[in-house]
Amino acid sequence: MPRLVRWYLKSALLYLLAGFALQALLAAAPLGGLSPRLGALWPTYIHLIAVGWTTQLIFGVAFWMFPRFSRESPRGSHLLGWFTYITLNAGLLLRVAGEPWRAWHPGTLADSMLFVSAVLQVLAGWGFVLNVWKRVRGPSRPRAVKGA
Amino acid sequence: MPPASRWSLRSALLYLALGLPLGGVLLAWRGARSMAVPLLPLHVEIVLVGWLTQLTFAVAYWILPRLARGTSRGKEHAAWFSLVALNAGILLTVAGDLGIGQGGVAVGGALQFASALAFVLHAWPRIKPFSSPRNDEPPGR
């Protein structure tokens, strides 16, 4: 399994743990007398699971197992793969920090964090689409790299 | 990778490319939830159904164990129906959310249910132990 795929999958597992830990905290909040303002973390929990766990796992497995791009470069661009990994995770971590911050201390800094988070996650998605699009194909022989 | 999976996967990738900017607007702009265009239901429909569910259907059709000693993916017409109904359902739901077409959300929901039913009918018999070495091939064809 390539190193990038290992990073994707292990990160996804960590988000799974973090997401369910947060869910447990949110569920226990009314019982334990915790602040009702913790409810601001509900969208964060949804995105830890939907983006950090599910989508990241899909990105990793697709990069690993989709049909080869070419003999010379079977998984397409590793550089774009790493770009996708870094922007996805930086964007999600900024959201995890910025979303509760904006709920509790609204201001320019929190707004800026969430704006950057949104841009990073969109770039990650588009990078992934760009990288795997040509690997969604039938059983024909892998295409040769131009000039090879 | 069979044609139905290719169509489905490429549709899923397009929904991902479209759904993320909608979520980005919701995240970055506090006024987005009170806009006349209901971005949140659109974002949820496109990402949850168009991206995640459709990708799951596509990959399952591709890699679940095959039938008839590894030569058949079973009820192919059900898989195609599922693909068409899912995408028609998503588009009708999106149109309904945008206020285009009366009852679009209801018809879209019914089509998505029909899609799920067809997918289950197709996938159910393929969830089985590997019965022969030919069935144990990695995906790729």
Interface residues (C-beta under 8 A of the other chain):
Chain A: A50 T54 T55 I58 M65 F66 P67 R95 E99 R102 D111 L114 F115 S117 A118 V119 Q121 V122 A124 G125 W126 F128 V129 V132 W133 V136 R137 G138 P139
Chain B: M1 P2 P3 S5 R6 L9 R10 L13 L14 L16 A17 L20 P21 G23 G24 V25 L27 A28 R30 V47 L48 W51 L52 L55 P138 P139 G140 R141
